[in-house]
Amino acid sequence: MHLPRRRKPGRQPCPAADGLRGNAFTRTDAHAAGVGADQLRRIAYVHVHRRVYADRALTLDGEQEARAWMLALPDDAALYGATAAWWYELPASRPRNFQIIVPPGTVPRRRPGLEPHEGLGPDETRIWRGLRVTTPERTWLDLSLTLDDIELVVVGDAMARRRLTSPEQLVETTERTRRRRGIVRARALARQVRARVDSPQETRLRLALVAGGLPCPAPNVDVCDEHGGWIGRPDLSYPDLKISIQYEGDVHRTNRRRWQADITRDEVLRDHGWEVIRVTAEDLRHPSRLCARVRRAMDRQRQRLAVA
């Protein structure tokens, strides 16, 4: 949010004190910097939340807004749900309200822009980028209450890719969790999370193939030649059948160097007996046709390689 700039005509604001300039801060922080209550009412500062102020020159949006909110909340409050996912920089939409969670029995009062929850366990938080946030595993479980199946696996894959957690840890967490709404579904979806997935579209492509009755392809497996030399890393593959499935996003179309590298990669794979299937966003809109293409490629490779 942008702070109002109320000032009298011709009056210029004094700069904020050293240590407070460019920041949100508590009244205690202000006193430590030598700024009294009467000075906080001057034009250099603006009141943001209860006991929280900011340098008027600061634009409170994104990260700064989150930090200002947390200054106004109890020390045991943690970012929760979609707000936690946004703070981890995961592929989930930032919610309209700032979502936090506290231990049972300590819910702060609801106020405009704040969505408080209770039920935080003693070992379910960590400090990330300077703020208390629910652990990746707890965050994923909380998101299971609001995200659909595909988007929940997308977030899980992104967590695993960034090593915030692992597929095994998500499975373990869901297995030991009891008496939670939707936990049976969460357990099933945790088993679909994979490591080494480079983008949300790769996740969606993999899930589309599985939903179409095909075996689950392996994400980003290194391919080597008969001498052990590295020749490529397909987005998805069926290594036993030498089938590479590449998702072609916009970057492949707009970046000429990337486009040329992709052509070279595909030709090298074909030279070593691989069949390459290139997939676009339009293909994902027609999953049955896409799955039929992959089945035909599997049949061709089984014949060529004499694989049962």
C-alpha positions as CSV (number, residue, x, y, z in Angstrom):
1,M,0.0,0.0,0.0
2,H,1.1,3.5,-0.6
3,L,1.3,5.8,2.4
4,P,-0.6,9.1,2.2
5,R,1.5,12.2,1.8
6,R,-0.5,14.8,3.7
7,R,1.4,18.0,4.1
8,K,0.7,21.7,4.3
9,P,1.4,23.8,1.2
10,G,5.0,24.8,1.0
11,R,6.0,22.6,4.0
12,Q,8.8,20.0,3.3
13,P,9.1,16.9,5.5
14,C,12.1,16.4,7.6
15,P,14.0,13.2,7.0
16,A,13.4,10.2,9.3
17,A,16.0,9.6,12.0
18,D,19.0,7.4,11.3
19,G,18.1,3.7,11.9
20,L,14.4,4.4,11.0
21,R,14.9,5.8,7.5
22,G,13.5,3.5,4.9
23,N,11.9,1.2,7.4
24,A,8.8,0.2,9.3
25,F,9.5,0.2,13.1
26,T,7.8,-0.1,16.5
27,R,7.4,2.6,19.0
28,T,10.1,0.9,21.1
29,D,12.5,1.1,18.1
30,A,11.7,4.8,17.7
31,H,12.5,5.5,21.4
32,A,15.8,3.6,21.1
33,A,16.6,5.8,18.1
34,G,15.9,8.9,20.2
35,V,12.5,9.7,18.6
36,G,9.8,10.5,21.1
37,A,6.0,10.1,20.8
38,D,5.6,13.8,19.9
39,Q,8.1,13.4,17.1
40,L,6.3,10.3,15.7
41,R,3.4,12.6,15.0
42,R,5.4,14.8,12.7
43,I,5.4,14.7,9.0
44,A,8.5,12.5,8.6
45,Y,6.5,9.5,9.9
46,V,3.2,7.8,9.4
47,H,1.2,5.5,11.7
48,V,0.8,2.1,10.1
49,H,-0.6,-0.3,12.7
50,R,-1.0,-0.3,16.4
51,R,2.4,0.7,17.8
52,V,3.9,0.4,14.3
53,Y,5.2,3.4,12.3
54,A,7.1,3.9,9.1
55,D,9.3,6.4,7.3
56,R,6.8,8.4,5.2
57,A,9.2,8.1,2.2
58,L,8.8,4.3,2.3
59,T,6.3,2.6,0.0
60,L,4.7,-0.2,2.0
61,D,4.1,-3.0,-0.5
62,G,5.2,-6.6,-0.9
63,E,8.0,-7.4,1.5
64,Q,7.9,-4.2,3.4
65,E,4.2,-4.6,4.0
66,A,4.7,-8.1,5.4
67,R,7.4,-6.9,7.7
68,A,5.2,-4.0,9.0
69,W,2.4,-6.5,9.7
70,M,4.6,-8.8,11.7
71,L,5.8,-5.9,13.9
72,A,2.2,-5.4,14.9
73,L,1.5,-9.0,15.8
74,P,2.5,-11.3,18.7
75,D,6.0,-12.7,18.6
76,D,4.7,-16.3,18.2
77,A,2.6,-15.4,15.1
78,A,3.8,-16.9,11.8
79,L,3.0,-16.4,8.1
80,Y,0.4,-18.9,7.1
81,G,-1.1,-20.6,4.0
82,A,-0.9,-18.7,0.7
83,T,0.9,-15.8,2.5
84,A,3.6,-18.3,3.6
85,A,3.8,-19.7,0.1
86,W,4.2,-16.2,-1.3
87,W,7.0,-15.5,1.2
88,Y,8.8,-18.7,0.2
89,E,8.4,-17.4,-3.4
90,L,6.5,-20.4,-4.5
91,P,4.1,-20.6,-7.6
92,A,0.9,-19.7,-5.7
93,S,-1.1,-16.5,-5.8
94,R,-0.6,-14.0,-3.1
95,P,-3.9,-13.7,-1.1
96,R,-5.8,-10.4,-0.8
97,N,-5.5,-10.6,3.0
98,F,-2.4,-11.1,5.1
99,Q,-2.7,-14.6,6.5
100,I,-1.1,-15.5,9.9
101,I,-1.4,-18.3,12.4
102,V,-0.8,-18.4,16.2
103,P,-0.8,-21.1,18.8
104,P,-4.2,-22.2,20.1
105,G,-6.0,-19.7,22.3
106,T,-4.0,-16.6,21.3
107,V,-5.8,-15.4,18.1
108,P,-5.3,-11.6,17.6
109,R,-8.4,-9.6,16.7
110,R,-9.4,-9.5,13.1
111,R,-8.8,-6.2,11.4
112,P,-9.0,-4.9,7.8
113,G,-6.4,-6.8,5.7
114,L,-5.6,-9.4,8.3
115,E,-6.8,-13.0,8.3
116,P,-5.7,-14.6,11.6
117,H,-5.9,-18.4,12.3
118,E,-5.0,-20.5,15.3
119,G,-3.6,-24.0,15.8
120,L,0.1,-23.5,15.3
121,G,2.2,-26.4,16.8
122,P,5.4,-25.8,18.7
123,D,7.7,-27.3,15.9
124,E,5.8,-25.9,12.9
125,T,7.7,-22.7,12.2
126,R,11.1,-21.5,10.9
127,I,12.7,-18.1,10.3
128,W,12.8,-17.4,6.5
129,R,14.1,-14.0,5.1
130,G,13.9,-12.6,8.6
131,L,10.2,-13.5,9.4
132,R,8.6,-16.4,11.2
133,V,6.7,-18.6,8.8
134,T,5.2,-22.1,8.9
135,T,7.5,-24.8,7.8
136,P,7.3,-25.9,4.2
137,E,5.6,-29.1,5.2
138,R,3.0,-27.4,7.3
139,T,2.6,-24.7,4.6
140,W,1.9,-27.5,2.0
141,L,-0.6,-29.1,4.3
142,D,-2.4,-25.8,4.8
143,L,-2.5,-25.2,1.1
144,S,-4.1,-28.6,0.6
145,L,-7.3,-27.0,2.1
146,T,-7.5,-24.4,-0.7
147,L,-5.6,-25.5,-3.8
148,D,-6.8,-28.0,-6.3
149,D,-4.9,-31.3,-6.9
150,I,-2.7,-30.1,-9.8
151,E,-1.8,-26.7,-8.2
152,L,-1.0,-28.5,-4.9
153,V,1.5,-30.8,-6.6
154,V,2.9,-27.8,-8.5
155,V,3.8,-26.2,-5.2
156,G,5.2,-29.5,-3.8
157,D,7.4,-29.9,-6.9
158,A,8.6,-26.3,-6.5
159,M,9.4,-26.9,-2.8
160,A,11.4,-30.0,-3.7
161,R,13.2,-28.3,-6.5
162,R,14.4,-25.5,-4.2
163,R,15.2,-28.0,-1.4
164,L,12.8,-26.4,1.0
165,T,11.6,-30.0,1.6
166,S,11.6,-33.3,-0.2
167,P,8.9,-35.6,-1.6
168,E,9.8,-38.1,1.1
169,Q,9.4,-35.5,3.9
170,L,6.0,-34.5,2.5
171,V,4.9,-38.1,2.5
172,E,6.2,-38.6,6.0
173,T,4.4,-35.5,7.3
174,T,1.1,-36.5,5.8
175,E,1.4,-40.1,7.1
176,R,1.9,-39.0,10.7
177,T,-0.8,-36.3,10.6
178,R,-4.1,-37.4,12.1
179,R,-7.6,-35.9,12.4
180,R,-7.1,-33.2,9.9
181,R,-9.6,-32.2,7.2
182,G,-8.6,-33.5,3.8
183,I,-5.6,-35.5,5.1
184,V,-6.4,-38.6,3.0
185,R,-6.3,-36.5,-0.2
186,A,-3.1,-34.8,0.9
187,R,-1.5,-38.2,1.5
188,A,-2.3,-39.3,-2.0
189,L,-1.1,-36.1,-3.6
190,A,2.2,-36.1,-1.6
191,R,3.1,-39.3,-3.3
192,Q,2.8,-37.5,-6.7
193,V,5.4,-34.8,-5.8
194,R,8.7,-35.2,-7.5
195,A,12.2,-33.6,-7.2
196,R,14.1,-32.1,-10.1
197,V,11.1,-30.4,-11.8
198,D,12.1,-27.1,-13.4
199,S,8.8,-25.4,-13.9
200,P,5.1,-25.6,-13.0
201,Q,4.3,-26.4,-16.7
202,E,6.5,-29.5,-16.4
203,T,4.4,-30.6,-13.4
204,R,1.2,-30.0,-15.3
205,L,2.4,-32.0,-18.2
206,R,3.5,-34.9,-16.1
207,L,0.2,-35.0,-14.3
208,A,-1.7,-34.8,-17.6
209,L,0.1,-37.9,-18.9
210,V,-0.6,-39.8,-15.7
211,A,-4.3,-38.8,-15.7
212,G,-4.5,-40.1,-19.3
213,G,-3.4,-43.5,-18.1
214,L,0.2,-43.4,-19.1
215,P,3.1,-44.4,-16.8
216,C,4.6,-41.6,-14.8
217,P,7.5,-40.1,-16.8
218,A,10.8,-39.3,-15.0
219,P,11.6,-35.6,-14.6
220,N,15.0,-34.2,-15.7
221,V,17.0,-37.5,-15.8
222,D,20.5,-37.2,-17.3
223,V,20.9,-39.2,-20.5
224,C,24.3,-40.6,-21.4
225,D,25.7,-42.3,-24.5
226,E,27.1,-45.8,-24.6
227,H,30.4,-44.5,-23.4
228,G,29.0,-42.7,-20.4
229,G,29.1,-39.2,-22.1
230,W,26.3,-36.8,-21.1
231,I,24.1,-36.0,-24.1
232,G,21.0,-34.3,-22.5
233,R,18.5,-33.9,-19.8
234,P,14.9,-34.1,-21.1
235,D,12.1,-32.4,-19.2
236,L,10.3,-35.7,-18.9
237,S,11.4,-39.1,-20.3
238,Y,10.7,-42.8,-20.5
239,P,14.4,-43.9,-20.4
240,D,13.7,-47.6,-21.1
241,L,11.9,-46.6,-24.3
242,K,14.2,-43.7,-25.2
243,I,11.4,-41.2,-25.3
244,S,12.1,-37.6,-24.5
245,I,9.2,-35.2,-23.8
246,Q,10.1,-31.5,-23.9
247,Y,7.9,-28.7,-22.8
248,E,8.3,-25.6,-25.1
249,G,7.4,-22.4,-23.2
250,D,7.6,-18.9,-24.5
251,V,11.2,-18.6,-23.6
252,H,12.0,-21.2,-26.2
253,R,10.2,-19.1,-28.8
254,T,11.6,-15.6,-27.8
255,N,15.1,-16.5,-26.9
256,R,17.0,-17.4,-30.1
257,R,20.0,-18.9,-28.4
258,R,17.8,-21.1,-26.2
259,W,15.8,-22.1,-29.3
260,Q,19.0,-23.1,-31.2
261,A,20.3,-25.0,-28.2
262,D,17.0,-27.0,-27.9
263,I,17.2,-27.9,-31.6
264,T,20.8,-29.1,-31.1
265,R,19.8,-31.1,-28.0
266,D,16.9,-32.8,-29.8
267,E,19.1,-33.8,-32.7
268,V,21.7,-35.3,-30.5
269,L,19.1,-37.4,-28.7
270,R,17.6,-38.5,-32.0
271,D,21.1,-39.5,-33.2
272,H,21.3,-41.8,-30.2
273,G,18.0,-43.5,-30.9
274,W,15.6,-41.3,-28.9
275,E,12.2,-40.1,-30.1
276,V,11.6,-36.5,-29.1
277,I,8.1,-35.2,-28.4
278,R,7.8,-31.4,-28.2
279,V,4.8,-30.1,-26.2
280,T,3.3,-26.6,-26.0
281,A,0.6,-24.9,-23.9
282,E,-1.9,-25.6,-26.7
283,D,-1.2,-29.4,-26.4
284,L,-1.9,-29.2,-22.7
285,R,-5.4,-27.9,-23.5
286,H,-6.1,-31.1,-25.4
287,P,-4.7,-33.8,-23.1
288,S,-6.4,-36.8,-24.8
289,R,-4.7,-35.9,-28.1
290,L,-1.4,-35.4,-26.3
291,C,-1.6,-38.8,-24.6
292,A,-2.5,-40.5,-27.9
293,R,0.7,-38.9,-29.4
294,V,2.8,-40.3,-26.6
295,R,1.2,-43.8,-26.9
296,R,2.0,-43.9,-30.6
297,A,5.6,-43.0,-29.8
298,M,5.8,-45.7,-27.2
299,D,4.5,-48.3,-29.7
300,R,7.1,-47.2,-32.3
301,Q,9.9,-47.4,-29.8
302,R,8.8,-50.8,-28.5
303,Q,9.0,-52.1,-32.0
304,R,12.3,-50.5,-32.9
305,L,14.0,-51.5,-29.6
306,A,12.2,-54.8,-29.3
307,V,11.0,-53.9,-25.8
308,A,8.0,-55.8,-24.5
